[in-house]
C-alpha cells in the first residue's frame, strides 16, 4: 500500500513539470503548433502505457518509471486543449465508468487495449489541427 501511495503521488506531481515543458515546447520548438505538440506527447504516453502493460515479470522499478512518465506526459495535452478543458471533468467520469466496465468484463488486458485505443484516438483527433495551424501561420506571415 505504501508503494502504491508513492506511485500515485509521483504520477500526479510529475504532471506539473510535464505540463510546463509541454507549453514551452509548444511555443518554442513547435512554434505554436499545439496539435503537433499534443500528438508527440500522446505518442509518448502510448509508449509509456505499453511499457507499463507489457512489463516483463512485473518489475516494480519499470512500473514506477512508466507511471511517472505517463503522469509527466498526460497533462500537457489536456492543458493544450484550452477551452475544452472544462469538459475534461465530465469526460474523466465517463472514462472511469468505461474503464471499470471494460476491466470487469475483459480483464486488465482489455483495459490496456482501451487505454491504447484512447491514445490513438487522441492523436487521430489532433491530426486535423496540424494543417489548420500551418495555414493560420502562413496567413499571419502574409499579413505582416
N, C-alpha and C positions, 0 to 999 in steps of 0.2 A: 504493500500500500504506500509506503514511504517513497519508493522509487517512482511509482505512478504519479504521485503528487508532484514530485520534482519534474518529471517529464512534461506534465501539463503546464507547470509554471514556466519552464523554459520554452515550451511551444508558444505560449501566449506572449511572453516577453520578447521573443525573437522577432515577433511581428513589428515591433517599434522600429528597430534599425532597418528591417527589411522594407517597411513602408517608406521610410526616409530615402533609402537607396533607390527604390523604385521611382519615386518622384524626381530625384536628382538625375537618374539615368534617363527618364522620360524627357527631361528638359535639355540636358547637356549632351547625351550620347545619341538619343533618338530624335533630337530636335523637335520636340513637341508631338511626336507621333505616339500617342497614348495607346493606340491599338496594337502597334508592334511591340511596345514595352510590355503590355499585358500578355501578349502571346508568348513572348520569351519567358516571362515569369511563370505562366501556366504550363509551358513545356517543361520547365524545371520542376514544377510541382508534380507533374505527371511522372517524371523520372524518380523523384524522391518517394512518391507513393508506391511505385513499382518496387523500389529497393526495400521499402518497409514491408510490403506484401510478400515479396519473394526472398526475404532474408533467410539464407540457409541456416539451419539449426537454431533459428531464433536468437541470434547473438544480440544481447541487450545493448551493447555499445552501438552496433549498427542501427538498432531500433531507435535509440536516443538521437543519434545523428540525423536519421531520416525524419523523425518527428520535429526536431528543431529546424531542420531545413524546410519542411512543409510550413511550419509556423512563420519562418522568416520570409518565405516566398508568397504565401497566400493572401496576405492583407494588402499588398501593393496593388494588385489588380482590382480589389474591392474599392480601394481608395480612388483609383483612376476612373471609375465609372461615374464619379461626381454626383450628379443629380439623381441617379438611380440608386445610390447607396441607401437612402431611407427605406427602399423596398427590400433591402437585404434582410431585415428582421423577419418579415413575412416569409421570405424565401428560405431563411435558415430554419424556421419552424416546419415548413413543408419538407425541407431536405431531411430533417431529423426523422420525421414520420416515414418518409420514403426509405431512408436508410434502415430504420428499425424493422419495417415490413420486409425489406429485402433480406436482411440478415436472419430474421426469424424464419423465412421460407426457403432461403437458398444458401444459408451459412455465410461465413465470412468471405469465402471466395466470391460469392455473389455480391457482397457488399463492396469488395475491392473492384470488381468489374463495374459496378455502378459509379464508384469514385473516378476510375479511369475514364469511363464514358463521359462523366460530367466535365472532366478536364478537357477532353477532346471537343466536347460541345462548346465549352467556353472559348476555346481557340477558334472554332468554326464561326461562332457568333462575332468574334472580334475581327475576323478576316475581312469582312466587307468594309470595315473602317479604314483599312490600310490605304486603299485608293482614294477615299474621301479626304483623308488628311493630306495626301500628296497634292491633290487638286487644290485644296484650300491654301496650301503653302505656295503653290505656283501662282495662284490668283493674287495673293498678297504681294508677291515679288513684282508682278506685272503692274500693280497699282503704285508701288513705291518707286 
